[in-house]
Amino acid sequence: MFDIYTIIFLALAVFIFLRLRSVLGQRTGRERPPYDPYSAREQVRPATEKVVTLPRPADAPKPPVIDAETAPAERWKGVAPTGSALASGLDAIVGADPRFDAQHFITGARAAYEMIVTAFAEGDRRALKNLLSREVYEGFDAAISAREAQGHKVENRFVSIDSAEIIGAELRGRTAQVTVRMVSQLISVTRDKEGKVVDGSPDKVTDVTDVWTFARDISSRDPNWKLVATEAGH
């Protein structure tokens, strides 16, 4: 029998899931072998799959329309310097997909970052599959399998995401690619079968900088983006 409190908690769980999905679309250790998802230098390649929803929520207000010719300095204010290669890349993406909004993208990327790091630590392959390109997923899956074979478990806790900034953008054919530098504070510890710490610390806060690239086929009706490349930042 379900009591009234059980029903309330179930309703809350469904509500939270739907809110997350509206921002990220379909669902976002410190040990190294055999692949390091956080520091691997993977060549960025065009995404070929329909791909976390990083863009604006459905109920978000539309961004103001700015004439690129009359107000170029305002177009990417706070995101990219006027006349920079980054601004040109963002212009190319907006030219092909006018719905793209950089600030909403950054908001979604922050949420996706936390989801992916958490899913990797928990070994949640189902969540990762919806958020990663095939190549990146295979790397994460191999690392999870190696961890499971050793009987290790990872505990991650985000203290904060201090910043998220777009540092690269380009349009490759019909594929938009946006690179984001994430600076966060994280507590991460890996334990063996007996619960002994083999890496990290349950009490130490670590500063982490990651550079992640997301991609989307702008010719597709699917608004979702997927992580296509990762590397450690500086």
Long-range contacts (C-beta under 8 A, 24 or more apart in sequence): 20-111, 21-53, 22-53, 22-57, 22-58, 22-59, 23-53, 23-57, 23-107, 23-108, 23-111, 24-52, 24-53, 24-54, 24-108, 24-111, 24-112, 24-115, 24-131, 25-52, 25-53, 25-54, 25-130, 25-223, 25-224, 26-52, 26-53, 26-130, 26-224, 27-52, 27-115, 27-127, 27-130, 27-131, 28-52, 28-54, 28-108, 28-109, 28-111, 28-112, 28-113, 28-114, 28-115, 28-116, 28-131, 29-120, 29-121, 29-143, 29-147, 29-152, 29-154, 29-156, 29-188, 29-190, 29-199, 29-200, 30-154, 30-188, 30-190, 30-199, 30-200, 31-143, 31-146, 31-147, 31-152, 31-154, 31-190, 31-198, 31-199, 33-143, 33-146, 34-142, 34-143, 34-146, 35-139, 35-140, 35-142, 35-143, 36-143, 37-120, 37-136, 37-139, 37-140, 37-143, 37-230, 38-208, 38-210, 38-230, 38-232, 39-230, 39-231, 39-232, 40-139, 40-230, 40-231, 41-231, 42-135, 42-136, 42-139, 42-228, 42-229, 42-230, 42-231, 43-229, 44-177, 44-179, 44-213, 44-215, 44-228, 44-229, 45-135, 45-228, 45-229, 46-172, 46-173, 46-175, 46-177, 46-215, 47-133, 47-175, 47-177, 47-215, 47-216, 47-217, 47-226, 47-228, 48-217, 49-133, 49-134, 49-226, 50-217, 50-220, 50-222, 50-224, 51-133, 51-215, 51-216, 51-217, 51-222, 51-224, 51-225, 51-226, 52-108, 52-112, 52-115, 52-116, 52-130, 52-131, 52-214, 52-224, 52-225, 52-226, 52-227, 53-108, 53-223, 53-224, 53-225, 54-104, 54-105, 54-108, 54-109, 54-112, 54-214, 54-224, 54-225, 55-99, 55-100, 55-101, 55-104, 55-105, 55-108, 55-223, 55-225, 56-99, 56-101, 56-104, 57-104, 60-104, 63-101, 63-103, 63-104, 76-102, 78-103, 79-103, 79-106, 79-165, 79-166, 80-166, 80-169, 86-166, 86-167, 86-168, 86-169, 89-168, 89-169, 89-170, 89-171, 90-166, 90-169, 92-169, 92-170, 92-171, 93-169, 93-170, 93-171, 93-176, 93-178, 93-218, 95-171, 96-171, 96-174, 96-176, 96-218, 97-176, 97-218, 100-176, 102-166, 105-166, 105-178, 106-164, 106-165, 106-166, 106-180, 108-225, 109-164, 109-178, 109-180, 109-182, 109-212, 109-214, 110-161, 110-164, 110-182, 112-214, 112-225, 112-227, 113-161, 113-164, 113-180, 113-182, 113-184, 113-210, 113-212, 114-158, 114-161, 116-227, 117-156, 117-158, 117-186, 118-156, 118-158, 120-144, 120-154, 121-154, 121-155, 121-156, 121-188, 122-154, 123-147, 123-148, 131-226, 131-227, 132-226, 132-227, 133-215, 133-226, 133-227, 133-228, 135-228, 136-226, 136-227, 136-228, 136-229, 136-230, 147-190, 150-192, 151-192, 151-193, 152-190, 152-191, 152-192, 152-193, 152-198, 153-190, 153-191, 154-188, 154-189, 154-190, 155-187, 155-188, 155-189, 155-190, 155-191, 155-202, 156-186, 156-187, 156-188, 157-186, 157-187, 157-188, 158-184, 158-185, 158-186, 159-184, 159-185, 159-186, 159-187, 159-205, 160-184, 160-185, 167-211, 168-213, 171-218, 174-217, 174-218, 174-219, 175-215, 175-216, 175-217, 175-218, 176-215, 176-216, 176-218, 177-213, 177-214, 177-215, 177-228, 178-213, 178-214, 178-215, 178-225, 179-211, 179-212, 179-213, 179-214, 179-229, 180-211, 180-212, 180-213, 180-214, 181-209, 181-210, 181-211, 181-233, 182-208, 182-209, 182-210, 182-211, 182-212, 182-233, 183-207, 183-208, 183-209, 183-233, 184-208, 184-209, 184-210, 209-233, 209-234
